[in-house]
Amino acid sequence: MSESGGPAGLLAALKRTLAFYFDSLFFGFVAWRAMATSMRRQRVGDVWAHTMVVRLTELAPGTRRSGLAFVAAALAGTLLDGTVIFIEMISRLAR
């Protein structure tokens, strides 16, 4: 969730994911220290991406994303990954 209360966007999710590697340094000490000093208990990736982690039960029903959108995105990602693998297999067989 973004700090403004809405859903986090794709760029924010990417920033959080990339910052995870920084947060996990020294067995997670960096993230633990950042969360210990943050009012919202945010790790470094959340601060950089202006996001925060909340419990699903704390979200208003209108701000939740539908499960159908998740399923559609997961299927699209799987299809794209399968297509890339298929194209790579064909190109290797053609050599």
Backbone as numpy.savetxt, mean C-alpha at the origin, in Angstrom:
# Nx Ny Nz CAx CAy CAz Cx Cy Cz
-5.63 5.19 4.89 -6.48 6.34 4.89 -5.58 7.57 4.89
-5.99 8.58 4.17 -5.19 9.81 4.16 -5.42 10.57 5.46
-4.51 11.47 5.76 -4.65 12.26 6.99 -5.89 13.14 6.97
-6.38 13.45 5.77 -7.57 14.29 5.66 -8.86 13.51 5.91
-8.76 12.20 6.01 -9.93 11.39 6.32 -10.48 10.60 5.15
-9.98 10.85 3.96 -10.44 10.12 2.78 -9.57 8.92 2.50
-9.92 8.17 1.47 -9.10 7.02 1.09 -7.74 7.48 0.57
-6.72 6.70 0.84 -5.38 7.01 0.35 -5.32 6.70 -1.15
-4.62 7.52 -1.87 -4.50 7.33 -3.31 -3.36 6.40 -3.67
-3.22 6.16 -4.95 -2.19 5.26 -5.45 -0.78 5.78 -5.15
-0.56 7.07 -5.31 0.76 7.65 -5.05 1.11 7.53 -3.56
0.14 7.75 -2.70 0.38 7.61 -1.26 0.71 6.17 -0.90
0.01 5.23 -1.50 0.28 3.82 -1.24 1.68 3.45 -1.73
2.09 3.99 -2.86 3.43 3.72 -3.38 4.49 4.29 -2.45
4.28 5.50 -1.96 5.24 6.11 -1.02 5.36 5.27 0.25
4.22 4.82 0.80 4.24 3.99 2.01 5.01 2.70 1.77
4.78 2.10 0.61 5.43 0.83 0.29 6.94 1.01 0.15
7.36 2.04 -0.55 8.79 2.28 -0.72 9.46 2.64 0.60
8.76 3.38 1.44 9.33 3.77 2.73 9.39 2.61 3.71
8.67 1.52 3.42 8.72 0.35 4.30 10.14 -0.16 4.47
10.93 -0.10 3.39 12.30 -0.59 3.47 13.14 0.28 4.42
12.87 1.56 4.44 13.55 2.45 5.40 13.05 2.17 6.81
11.74 2.01 6.96 11.15 1.75 8.27 11.63 0.44 8.88
11.97 -0.52 8.06 12.35 -1.83 8.58 13.83 -1.94 8.94
14.57 -0.86 8.77 15.99 -0.90 9.13 16.17 -1.23 10.61
17.22 -1.94 10.90 17.56 -2.33 12.27 16.41 -3.06 12.94
15.85 -4.04 12.22 14.78 -4.90 12.73 13.53 -4.11 13.14
13.24 -3.05 12.40 12.03 -2.26 12.65 12.19 -1.17 13.70
13.41 -0.96 14.17 13.63 0.07 15.18 13.26 1.45 14.68
13.56 1.74 13.42 13.25 3.06 12.85 11.75 3.31 12.90
10.96 2.33 12.47 9.50 2.48 12.49 8.99 2.57 13.92
9.52 1.74 14.81 9.08 1.76 16.20 9.35 3.11 16.83
10.52 3.66 16.58 10.89 4.96 17.15 9.99 6.06 16.60
9.72 6.03 15.30 8.85 7.04 14.69 7.44 6.95 15.26
6.95 5.74 15.44 5.60 5.56 15.98 5.53 5.98 17.44
6.61 5.78 18.18 6.62 6.14 19.59 6.59 7.64 19.80
7.12 8.40 18.85 7.18 9.85 19.00 6.06 10.57 18.25
5.26 9.85 17.50 4.20 10.45 16.69 2.88 10.49 17.47
2.17 11.59 17.36 0.86 11.71 18.03 -0.13 10.68 17.48
-0.06 10.41 16.18 -0.98 9.46 15.53 -0.38 8.07 15.39
0.78 7.85 16.00 1.50 6.58 15.93 1.81 6.19 14.48
2.27 7.18 13.70 2.61 6.95 12.30 4.07 6.56 12.16
4.33 5.61 11.27 5.71 5.30 10.95 6.19 6.31 9.91
7.46 6.25 9.54 8.04 7.23 8.61 7.31 7.22 7.27
6.97 6.05 6.77 6.25 5.95 5.50 4.90 6.65 5.53
4.21 6.56 6.67 2.92 7.25 6.80 3.10 8.77 6.83
4.14 9.23 7.49 4.40 10.67 7.55 4.72 11.19 6.15
5.58 10.48 5.41 5.94 10.89 4.05 4.73 10.90 3.11
3.87 9.90 3.26 2.73 9.76 2.34 1.49 10.46 2.85
1.56 11.06 4.04 0.40 11.73 4.65 -0.77 10.76 4.80
-0.47 9.57 5.34 -1.48 8.55 5.56 -1.43 8.10 7.02
-2.42 7.32 7.39 -2.43 6.71 8.72 -3.22 5.42 8.65
-2.91 4.53 9.56 -3.59 3.25 9.63 -4.72 3.36 10.63
-5.92 2.93 10.23 -7.07 2.97 11.13 -7.75 1.59 11.11
-8.50 1.34 12.15 -9.27 0.09 12.20 -10.49 0.23 11.29
-10.86 -0.85 10.66 -12.01 -0.85 9.76 -13.28 -0.43 10.49
-13.40 -0.83 11.74 -14.61 -0.50 12.51 -14.69 0.99 12.83
-13.58 1.71 12.76 -13.57 3.14 13.04 -13.96 3.98 11.82
-14.00 3.38 10.65 -14.34 4.11 9.43 -15.84 4.28 9.29
-16.22 5.42 8.80 -17.63 5.63 8.48 -17.97 4.77 7.26
-19.17 4.20 7.21 -19.53 3.33 6.08 -19.36 4.00 4.71
-19.53 5.29 4.61 -19.40 5.98 3.34 -17.97 6.09 2.84
-16.98 5.96 3.73 -15.58 6.11 3.32 -14.93 4.78 2.98
-15.61 3.68 3.23 -15.05 2.37 2.91 -15.14 2.10 1.41
-14.13 1.46 0.88 -14.16 1.07 -0.53 -14.85 -0.28 -0.63
-15.47 -0.52 -1.76 -16.22 -1.76 -1.93 -15.28 -2.94 -2.13
-15.73 -4.11 -1.72 -14.96 -5.32 -1.92 -14.87 -5.67 -3.40
-15.88 -5.27 -4.17 -15.89 -5.54 -5.60 -14.73 -4.83 -6.30
-14.43 -3.60 -5.88 -13.31 -2.88 -6.48 -12.00 -3.60 -6.20
-11.84 -4.14 -4.99 -10.63 -4.90 -4.66 -10.52 -6.14 -5.52
-11.61 -6.88 -5.66 -11.60 -8.11 -6.46 -11.28 -7.78 -7.92
-11.87 -6.71 -8.44 -11.61 -6.32 -9.83 -10.14 -5.94 -10.03
-9.57 -5.20 -9.09 -8.16 -4.80 -9.20 -7.25 -6.02 -9.09
-7.58 -6.96 -8.19 -6.76 -8.17 -8.04 -6.82 -9.02 -9.31
-7.98 -9.15 -9.91 -8.12 -9.91 -11.15 -7.38 -9.24 -12.30
-7.48 -7.91 -12.37 -6.78 -7.18 -13.43 -5.26 -7.34 -13.28
-4.76 -7.27 -12.05 -3.33 -7.45 -11.81 -2.87 -8.85 -12.17
-3.68 -9.85 -11.81 -3.35 -11.24 -12.14 -3.34 -11.45 -13.65
-4.32 -10.89 -14.33 -4.39 -11.01 -15.79 -3.19 -10.34 -16.46
-2.82 -9.16 -15.98 -1.67 -8.45 -16.54 -0.38 -9.24 -16.29
-0.21 -9.75 -15.08 0.97 -10.54 -14.77 1.04 -11.79 -15.63
-0.08 -12.47 -15.79 -0.13 -13.66 -16.63 0.19 -13.35 -18.08
-0.28 -12.21 -18.56 0.00 -11.80 -19.93 1.49 -11.55 -20.13
2.12 -10.88 -19.17 3.56 -10.61 -19.27 4.34 -11.93 -19.26
3.98 -12.84 -18.39 4.66 -14.14 -18.32 4.47 -14.91 -19.63
3.26 -14.88 -20.17 2.97 -15.57 -21.42 3.80 -14.99 -22.56
3.88 -13.68 -22.66 4.66 -13.04 -23.72 6.14 -13.38 -23.57
6.63 -13.41 -22.34 8.03 -13.77 -22.13 8.29 -15.22 -22.53
7.37 -16.13 -22.22 7.52 -17.53 -22.61 7.56 -17.67 -24.13
6.66 -16.98 -24.81 6.61 -17.04 -26.27 7.90 -16.50 -26.87
8.40 -15.40 -26.31 9.63 -14.81 -26.87 10.84 -15.73 -26.65
10.87 -16.46 -25.54 11.96 -17.40 -25.30 11.86 -18.62 -26.21
10.66 -19.07 -26.49 10.48 -20.21 -27.38 10.80 -19.85 -28.83
10.64 -18.60 -29.19 10.88 -18.15 -30.57 12.36 -18.03 -30.87
13.21 -18.05 -29.88 14.65 -17.87 -30.11 15.27 -19.06 -30.73
